Structure formats: structure tokens, C-alpha cells
Amino acid sequence: MIDLHTHSLFSDGELIPAELVRRAKVKGYRAIAVTDHGDGSNIDFIVPRIARVARSLGVANGLEVICGIELTHVPPGDIAPLAAEARALGARIVIVHGETIAEPVAPGTNRAALEAGVDILAHPGLITGEEVALAASRGIYLEVTTRRGHSLTNGHVVKTARQHGAPLVMNTDTHGPQDLVSREQAVLIARGAGMTNDEIAVMFANAESLLKKAGDIP
């Protein structure tokens, strides 16, 4: 399992990074990104600390650990500059907390994230076809999520991505150890969202591609 969206105690997760990585390894993961919730008040605190331990935790546990950030409830106009700042601080994956129907995310967040060129738009809710087409044209990954609440619109995301050729990745949005899933569980969740076996295989390959891109960043 490659999971590119998880949280530690540096935001609202339950585990310190070392335990999160260890539990992921035991669950069968081979790569994980730690992407705590961030905005302009804390990214300079979170990102350097995750970046500092990512490689050593990966080596110790025998999996790849990527430093990332999830820009969360950030005003749409602030997303692009904060994404650039996060990358400068060492974030190798930049995610934006999309317009999930489970939370009062500001309208315009999905589009601002896509225009900013982030890596993943997480749980984008009832994303429009126009926005999905923009994601496709820019090679930005839309998230199919295993997390309760956010997963309610997985079927819509899959259907609209299929119509417009947008790439998908599956992540857990883990906040506690109970949220980590095996690859087998991920496949079942994807099928529940209406994905075919071929589409699921492509989605997992997308995670491989994004992981490689993140690993290639100096």
C-alpha cells in the first residue's frame, strides 16, 4: 500500500511520526506521506520537523517516508503562495483539503488548488466537470478516500474523473491507527466506488508515479 495522505500529532492525528510509520509498516505499507494540516500559521513549524525525520524513519522501518503538507481551510487566494512556501520548506507532496461535503470548506478551494498546481486535491466532494477537466489538463491527482464522511462522494469523483480523464489516487487520510488500510481493503473500497479492476490498477500505478516524482525532488 502507498498512502500519500496521513496525519500525526503535529496536527490532529493521534500518533507521533515514528509510531505512525511503524504501524504503517506492520500493516503492510511500503510508502507513506505524512501530510499534517497546515496554514500560514504553522507550515514553517510542521514541514521542517517532518522533513528532518522522514528519511531516518524510512530507513529504520524499511519503507519510503515522504514529507508533505495538507493545506486545510486556507482561503483560496492564499493557496498558491502557501503551496510554494511549503515546497521551499521541504514538502515533497502538497495536498489541498478539498471541498468535502462533510466540512464547511470555502467555495473556490478546489479551483484554487488546481490553479496552484498542487500534487493532490484531497476528497474534492461534488467537484464540477470543469474542475475535473482542469485537473486532467494539469496532471493533478484527485483523491479517492477511505475516510468516513469524506468518502461519501467517492462515486461522484470516480465517475467525473472517468468522463474527463483525470488521474486518481487512493489515500486513507489517516488520523489514528484504526484508519490505516491494507491493499486488499483499498481494492474493496475502490470497487464500492464503482471502479473496475483495470481502473484500480491504474490508480495504484498513479500512486507509484507520484511517489517516484516526490522521491526525485532534491
C-alpha contacts under 8 A as a table, 3 or more apart, distances in Angstrom:
res1	aa1	res2	aa2	distance
1	M	28	G	6.63
1	M	29	Y	4.57
1	M	30	R	5.96
1	M	31	A	6.88
1	M	182	S	6.40
1	M	183	R	5.10
2	I	29	Y	6.17
2	I	30	R	6.11
2	I	31	A	4.81
2	I	32	I	5.91
2	I	171	N	7.83
2	I	204	F	7.90
2	I	207	A	6.50
2	I	208	E	7.50
3	D	6	T	7.37
3	D	29	Y	7.69
3	D	31	A	6.38
3	D	32	I	4.87
3	D	33	A	6.38
3	D	170	M	7.24
3	D	171	N	5.06
3	D	172	T	6.59
3	D	207	A	7.96
4	L	31	A	7.83
4	L	32	I	5.52
4	L	33	A	4.47
4	L	34	V	7.22
4	L	35	T	7.60
4	L	66	I	7.99
4	L	93	I	7.99
4	L	171	N	5.89
4	L	207	A	7.87
5	H	32	I	7.58
5	H	33	A	5.81
5	H	34	V	6.41
5	H	35	T	5.61
5	H	70	E	7.90
5	H	95	I	7.88
5	H	171	N	5.61
5	H	172	T	6.30
5	H	173	D	4.99
5	H	174	T	7.00
6	T	32	I	7.65
6	T	33	A	6.36
6	T	34	V	5.11
6	T	35	T	5.42
6	T	36	D	6.81
6	T	171	N	7.99
6	T	172	T	6.77
6	T	173	D	4.80
6	T	174	T	4.56
6	T	175	H	6.50
7	H	10	F	7.52
7	H	11	S	6.63
7	H	12	D	6.73
7	H	13	G	4.83
7	H	14	E	7.95
7	H	34	V	5.82
7	H	35	T	5.68
7	H	36	D	4.74
7	H	37	H	7.37
7	H	173	D	6.98
7	H	174	T	5.86
7	H	175	H	5.24
7	H	176	G	7.99
8	S	11	S	6.04
8	S	12	D	6.61
8	S	13	G	4.16
8	S	14	E	6.03
8	S	15	L	5.13
8	S	16	I	5.42
8	S	17	P	5.74
8	S	20	L	6.99
8	S	34	V	7.07
8	S	36	D	6.36
8	S	175	H	6.78
9	L	12	D	5.81
9	L	13	G	4.74
9	L	14	E	5.52
9	L	15	L	5.40
9	L	16	I	5.26
9	L	17	P	7.47
10	F	13	G	7.17
10	F	16	I	7.55
10	F	36	D	6.40
10	F	46	I	6.45
11	S	36	D	5.43
11	S	37	H	5.60
11	S	38	G	7.72
12	D	36	D	7.72
12	D	37	H	7.57
12	D	175	H	6.79
13	G	36	D	7.97
13	G	174	T	7.49
13	G	175	H	4.22
13	G	176	G	5.97
14	E	175	H	6.03
14	E	176	G	5.16
14	E	177	P	7.84
15	L	18	A	7.87
15	L	19	E	5.93
15	L	20	L	5.65
15	L	175	H	7.89
15	L	176	G	6.69
15	L	177	P	7.82
16	I	19	E	5.58
16	I	20	L	6.23
17	P	20	L	5.01
17	P	21	V	6.08
17	P	34	V	7.55
17	P	50	I	7.66
18	A	21	V	5.33
18	A	22	R	6.17
18	A	57	L	6.54
19	E	22	R	4.97
19	E	23	R	6.00
20	L	23	R	5.31
20	L	24	A	6.17
20	L	177	P	7.30
21	V	24	A	5.04
21	V	25	K	6.24
21	V	32	I	7.31
21	V	57	L	7.09
21	V	58	G	7.73
21	V	61	N	7.53
21	V	65	V	7.62
22	R	25	K	5.12
22	R	26	V	6.38
22	R	61	N	6.51
23	R	26	V	5.11
23	R	27	K	6.15
23	R	177	P	6.99
24	A	27	K	4.99
24	A	28	G	6.49
24	A	29	Y	5.34
24	A	32	I	7.49
24	A	180	L	6.89
25	K	28	G	5.24
25	K	29	Y	5.01
25	K	30	R	6.71
25	K	61	N	6.65
25	K	62	G	7.65
25	K	63	L	6.96
26	V	29	Y	7.26
27	K	180	L	7.31
27	K	181	V	7.20
27	K	182	S	6.31
28	G	182	S	6.56
29	Y	32	I	7.16
29	Y	63	L	7.28
29	Y	182	S	7.51
30	R	62	G	7.57
30	R	63	L	4.72
30	R	64	E	6.31
31	A	63	L	5.35
31	A	64	E	4.46
31	A	65	V	5.83
31	A	66	I	7.74
31	A	211	L	7.99
32	I	63	L	7.78
32	I	64	E	6.36
32	I	65	V	5.13
32	I	66	I	6.24
33	A	65	V	5.66
33	A	66	I	4.38
33	A	67	C	5.80
33	A	68	G	6.14
33	A	93	I	7.70
34	V	50	I	7.32
34	V	65	V	7.44
34	V	66	I	6.34
34	V	67	C	5.54
34	V	68	G	5.63
34	V	69	I	7.20
35	T	67	C	6.72
35	T	68	G	4.43
35	T	69	I	3.99
35	T	70	E	5.28
35	T	93	I	7.82
35	T	94	V	7.86
35	T	95	I	7.55
36	D	46	I	7.42
36	D	68	G	7.29
36	D	69	I	5.25
36	D	70	E	5.63
37	H	69	I	6.34
37	H	70	E	4.83
37	H	71	L	5.85
37	H	72	T	5.64
38	G	41	S	7.49
38	G	42	N	5.87
38	G	43	I	5.35
38	G	46	I	7.66
38	G	69	I	6.40
38	G	70	E	5.85
38	G	71	L	4.88
38	G	72	T	5.84
39	D	42	N	5.90
39	D	43	I	6.02
39	D	71	L	5.70
39	D	72	T	6.38
39	D	73	H	7.75
39	D	74	V	6.02
39	D	82	L	7.36
40	G	43	I	6.19
40	G	82	L	6.75
41	S	44	D	7.75
42	N	45	F	5.17
42	N	46	I	6.22
43	I	46	I	5.10
43	I	47	V	5.73
43	I	69	I	7.71
43	I	86	A	6.56
44	D	47	V	6.04
44	D	48	P	6.71
44	D	86	A	7.63
44	D	89	L	6.94
45	F	48	P	6.39
45	F	49	R	6.81
46	I	49	R	5.51
46	I	50	I	6.40
47	V	50	I	5.36
47	V	51	A	6.02
47	V	67	C	6.95
47	V	68	G	6.90
47	V	69	I	6.91
47	V	86	A	7.02
47	V	89	L	6.35
47	V	90	G	6.41
47	V	91	A	6.14
48	P	51	A	4.98
48	P	52	R	5.97
48	P	89	L	6.25
48	P	90	G	6.46
49	R	52	R	5.08
49	R	53	V	6.77
50	I	53	V	5.53
50	I	54	A	5.87
50	I	67	C	5.67
50	I	68	G	7.88
51	A	54	A	5.33
51	A	55	R	7.66
51	A	66	I	7.74
51	A	67	C	5.23
51	A	90	G	6.26
51	A	91	A	7.24
52	R	55	R	7.50
53	V	56	S	5.52
53	V	57	L	6.03
54	A	57	L	5.36
54	A	58	G	6.13
54	A	65	V	5.26
54	A	66	I	6.13
54	A	67	C	6.29
55	R	58	G	5.05
55	R	59	V	6.20
55	R	64	E	7.55
55	R	65	V	6.34
55	R	66	I	7.82
56	S	59	V	5.14
56	S	60	A	6.08
57	L	60	A	5.14
57	L	61	N	6.14
57	L	65	V	7.01
58	G	61	N	5.32
58	G	62	G	5.68
58	G	63	L	4.98
58	G	64	E	5.02
58	G	65	V	5.11
59	V	62	G	5.24
59	V	63	L	6.72
59	V	64	E	7.60
66	I	92	R	6.63
66	I	93	I	7.45
66	I	214	A	7.38
66	I	215	G	7.62
67	C	90	G	7.23
67	C	91	A	5.30
67	C	92	R	5.71
67	C	93	I	6.78
68	G	90	G	7.93
68	G	91	A	4.51
68	G	92	R	5.45
68	G	93	I	4.55
68	G	94	V	5.72
68	G	95	I	7.59
69	I	86	A	7.25
69	I	91	A	6.39
69	I	93	I	6.65
69	I	94	V	5.32
69	I	95	I	6.09
70	E	94	V	6.19
70	E	95	I	4.53
70	E	96	V	5.22
70	E	97	H	6.22
71	L	74	V	6.30
71	L	79	I	7.36
71	L	82	L	7.90
71	L	83	A	7.67
71	L	94	V	7.54
71	L	95	I	6.21
71	L	96	V	4.76
71	L	97	H	5.99
72	T	96	V	6.25
72	T	97	H	4.95
73	H	97	H	6.81
73	H	105	V	5.86
73	H	106	A	6.90
74	V	78	D	6.46
74	V	79	I	6.38
74	V	109	T	7.98
75	P	78	D	5.46
75	P	79	I	6.79
75	P	106	A	6.94
75	P	109	T	7.34
76	P	79	I	5.45
76	P	106	A	7.38
76	P	108	G	6.16
76	P	109	T	5.01
76	P	112	A	5.46
76	P	113	A	7.54
77	G	80	A	7.11
77	G	112	A	7.04
78	D	81	P	5.82
78	D	82	L	6.15
79	I	82	L	5.26
79	I	83	A	5.95
79	I	112	A	6.64
79	I	113	A	6.40
79	I	116	A	6.88
80	A	83	A	5.17
80	A	84	A	6.35
80	A	112	A	7.40
80	A	113	A	7.18
80	A	115	E	7.83
80	A	116	A	4.71
80	A	117	G	7.89
81	P	84	A	5.14
81	P	85	E	6.19
82	L	85	E	4.90
82	L	86	A	6.03
83	A	86	A	5.11
83	A	87	R	6.34
83	A	94	V	6.55
83	A	116	A	7.46
83	A	118	V	7.03
84	A	87	R	5.24
84	A	88	A	6.27
85	E	88	A	5.02
85	E	89	L	6.24
86	A	89	L	5.08
86	A	90	G	6.49
86	A	91	A	5.45
86	A	94	V	7.44
87	R	90	G	5.18
87	R	91	A	4.63
87	R	92	R	6.40
87	R	93	I	7.88
87	R	94	V	7.45
88	A	91	A	7.20
91	A	94	V	6.57
92	R	214	A	5.21
92	R	215	G	7.61
92	R	217	I	6.80
93	I	118	V	7.96
93	I	119	D	6.15
93	I	120	I	7.91
93	I	214	A	6.33
94	V	118	V	5.55
94	V	119	D	5.46
94	V	120	I	6.74
95	I	118	V	6.19
95	I	119	D	5.93
95	I	120	I	4.79
95	I	121	L	5.82
95	I	122	A	6.51
96	V	113	A	6.28
96	V	118	V	7.21
96	V	120	I	6.63
96	V	121	L	5.23
96	V	122	A	5.95
97	H	100	T	7.91
97	H	121	L	6.59
97	H	122	A	5.24
97	H	123	H	6.95
97	H	124	P	7.59
98	G	105	V	7.20
98	G	109	T	6.37
98	G	110	N	5.54
98	G	121	L	5.81
98	G	122	A	5.14
98	G	123	H	5.43
98	G	124	P	4.31
98	G	125	G	6.93
99	E	103	E	7.58
99	E	104	P	7.70
99	E	105	V	5.27
99	E	106	A	7.22
99	E	107	P	7.15
99	E	109	T	6.53
99	E	110	N	6.25
99	E	123	H	6.95
99	E	124	P	4.89
99	E	125	G	5.25
99	E	126	L	7.47
99	E	127	I	7.55
100	T	103	E	5.93
100	T	104	P	7.82
100	T	105	V	6.97
100	T	123	H	5.61
100	T	124	P	5.41
100	T	125	G	4.15
100	T	126	L	7.42
100	T	150	H	5.82
100	T	153	T	7.91
101	I	104	P	7.36
101	I	125	G	5.60
101	I	126	L	7.44
101	I	149	G	7.84
101	I	150	H	7.00
101	I	153	T	7.82
102	A	149	G	5.63
102	A	150	H	6.06
105	V	109	T	7.23
106	A	109	T	5.90
107	P	110	N	7.64
108	G	111	R	5.44
108	G	112	A	6.10
109	T	112	A	5.14
109	T	113	A	6.09
110	N	113	A	5.28
110	N	114	L	6.36
110	N	121	L	7.13
110	N	124	P	6.65
110	N	127	I	7.38
110	N	131	E	7.41
111	R	114	L	5.13
111	R	115	E	6.09
111	R	131	E	6.23
112	A	115	E	5.10
112	A	116	A	6.04
113	A	116	A	5.04
113	A	117	G	6.50
113	A	118	V	6.07
113	A	121	L	6.93
114	L	117	G	5.27
114	L	118	V	6.39
114	L	121	L	7.48
114	L	131	E	7.71
114	L	134	L	6.95
114	L	135	A	6.10
114	L	138	R	7.71
114	L	140	I	7.00
117	G	138	R	7.18
117	G	140	I	7.00
118	V	121	L	7.29
118	V	140	I	6.79
119	D	140	I	5.51
119	D	141	Y	6.27
120	I	140	I	5.92
120	I	141	Y	4.74
120	I	142	L	5.80
120	I	143	E	6.73
121	L	124	P	6.26
121	L	140	I	7.31
121	L	141	Y	6.32
121	L	142	L	5.10
121	L	143	E	6.14
122	A	142	L	6.33
122	A	143	E	4.90
122	A	144	V	7.74
122	A	145	T	7.75
123	H	142	L	7.44
123	H	143	E	5.47
123	H	144	V	6.54
123	H	145	T	6.30
123	H	150	H	5.83
123	H	151	S	7.21
123	H	153	T	7.84
123	H	154	N	7.76
124	P	127	I	5.68
124	P	142	L	7.21
124	P	143	E	7.21
124	P	157	V	7.41
125	G	150	H	7.32
125	G	153	T	5.45
125	G	154	N	7.70
125	G	156	H	7.83
125	G	157	V	7.17
126	L	153	T	6.59
126	L	156	H	6.67
126	L	157	V	7.17
127	I	131	E	6.51
127	I	132	V	6.90
127	I	157	V	7.01
128	T	131	E	5.21
128	T	132	V	6.28
128	T	160	T	7.89
129	G	132	V	4.99
129	G	133	A	6.08
129	G	160	T	6.26
129	G	164	H	7.31
130	E	133	A	5.10
130	E	134	L	6.31
131	E	134	L	4.95
131	E	135	A	6.29
132	V	135	A	4.95
132	V	136	A	6.23
132	V	160	T	6.90
132	V	161	A	6.21
132	V	164	H	6.50
132	V	166	A	6.26
133	A	136	A	5.00
133	A	137	S	6.23
133	A	161	A	7.99
133	A	164	H	5.39
133	A	165	G	7.40
133	A	166	A	6.72
134	L	137	S	5.11
134	L	138	R	6.23
135	A	138	R	5.23
135	A	139	G	5.85
135	A	140	I	4.90
135	A	141	Y	6.94
135	A	142	L	7.56
135	A	166	A	6.01
135	A	167	P	7.89
136	A	139	G	5.17
136	A	140	I	6.45
136	A	164	H	6.82
136	A	165	G	5.89
136	A	166	A	4.07
136	A	167	P	6.56
137	S	140	I	7.95
137	S	166	A	7.81
139	G	166	A	7.30
139	G	167	P	6.94
140	I	166	A	7.61
140	I	167	P	6.92
141	Y	166	A	7.07
141	Y	167	P	5.05
141	Y	168	L	5.20
141	Y	169	V	6.25
142	L	157	V	7.71
142	L	161	A	7.98
142	L	166	A	7.28
142	L	167	P	6.29
142	L	168	L	4.86
142	L	169	V	6.28
143	E	168	L	5.76
143	E	169	V	5.13
143	E	170	M	5.63
143	E	171	N	6.70
144	V	151	S	7.21
144	V	154	N	5.65
144	V	157	V	7.23
144	V	158	V	7.47
144	V	168	L	6.71
144	V	169	V	6.02
144	V	170	M	4.67
144	V	171	N	6.55
144	V	190	A	7.66
145	T	150	H	6.76
145	T	151	S	5.39
145	T	154	N	6.91
145	T	170	M	5.61
145	T	171	N	5.21
145	T	172	T	5.58
145	T	173	D	7.00
146	T	150	H	7.84
146	T	151	S	5.92
146	T	170	M	7.46
146	T	171	N	6.49
146	T	172	T	4.88
146	T	173	D	7.30
146	T	186	A	7.36
146	T	189	I	6.79
147	R	150	H	5.74
147	R	151	S	5.64
147	R	172	T	5.72
147	R	173	D	6.05
147	R	174	T	7.41
147	R	179	D	7.34
148	R	151	S	5.48
148	R	152	L	7.30
149	G	152	L	5.64
150	H	153	T	6.77
150	H	154	N	7.84
151	S	154	N	5.16
152	L	155	G	7.56
153	T	156	H	5.28
153	T	157	V	6.32
154	N	157	V	5.08
154	N	158	V	6.11
154	N	193	A	5.65
155	G	158	V	5.19
155	G	159	K	6.09
155	G	192	G	8.00
155	G	193	A	4.53
155	G	194	G	6.26
156	H	159	K	5.16
156	H	160	T	6.03
157	V	160	T	5.33
157	V	161	A	5.92
158	V	161	A	5.15
158	V	162	R	6.07
158	V	168	L	7.81
158	V	193	A	6.92
158	V	194	G	7.28
158	V	195	M	7.10
159	K	162	R	5.17
159	K	163	Q	6.41
159	K	194	G	7.90
160	T	163	Q	5.07
160	T	164	H	6.40
161	A	164	H	5.28
161	A	165	G	5.54
161	A	166	A	4.73
161	A	167	P	6.96
161	A	168	L	7.49
162	R	165	G	5.28
162	R	166	A	6.74
167	P	203	M	7.27
167	P	206	N	7.16
168	L	203	M	5.44
168	L	206	N	6.94
169	V	203	M	5.22
169	V	204	F	6.71
169	V	206	N	6.21
169	V	207	A	5.82
170	M	186	A	7.57
170	M	203	M	7.06
170	M	204	F	7.50
170	M	207	A	7.73
172	T	179	D	6.63
172	T	180	L	6.48
172	T	181	V	7.20
173	D	179	D	7.64
174	T	177	P	7.34
174	T	179	D	4.98
174	T	180	L	6.07
175	H	179	D	6.56
176	G	179	D	5.60
176	G	180	L	7.59
177	P	180	L	5.79
181	V	184	E	7.99
181	V	185	Q	5.94
181	V	186	A	6.51
182	S	185	Q	5.19
182	S	186	A	6.28
183	R	186	A	4.93
183	R	187	V	6.25
184	E	187	V	5.20
184	E	188	L	6.56
185	Q	188	L	5.16
185	Q	189	I	6.32
186	A	189	I	5.13
186	A	190	A	6.17
187	V	190	A	5.09
187	V	191	R	6.22
187	V	200	I	7.02
188	L	191	R	5.08
188	L	192	G	6.19
189	I	192	G	4.94
189	I	193	A	6.44
190	A	193	A	5.08
190	A	194	G	6.70
190	A	195	M	5.64
190	A	200	I	6.78
191	R	194	G	5.10
191	R	195	M	4.92
191	R	196	T	6.58
191	R	197	N	7.78
191	R	200	I	7.98
192	G	195	M	7.28
195	M	199	E	5.86
195	M	200	I	6.29
196	T	199	E	5.11
196	T	200	I	6.19
197	N	200	I	5.05
197	N	201	A	6.24
198	D	201	A	5.12
198	D	202	V	6.33
199	E	202	V	5.08
199	E	203	M	6.14
200	I	203	M	4.98
200	I	204	F	6.30
201	A	204	F	5.26
201	A	205	A	6.23
202	V	205	A	4.92
202	V	206	N	6.13
203	M	206	N	5.00
203	M	207	A	6.60
204	F	207	A	5.16
204	F	208	E	6.57
205	A	208	E	4.96
205	A	209	S	6.34
206	N	209	S	5.02
206	N	210	L	6.20
207	A	210	L	5.14
207	A	211	L	5.99
208	E	211	L	5.10
208	E	212	K	6.18
209	S	212	K	5.15
209	S	213	K	6.24
210	L	213	K	5.01
210	L	214	A	6.15
211	L	214	A	5.11
211	L	215	G	6.09
212	K	215	G	4.99
212	K	216	D	6.12
213	K	216	D	5.17
213	K	217	I	6.71
214	A	217	I	5.54
215	G	218	P	7.85
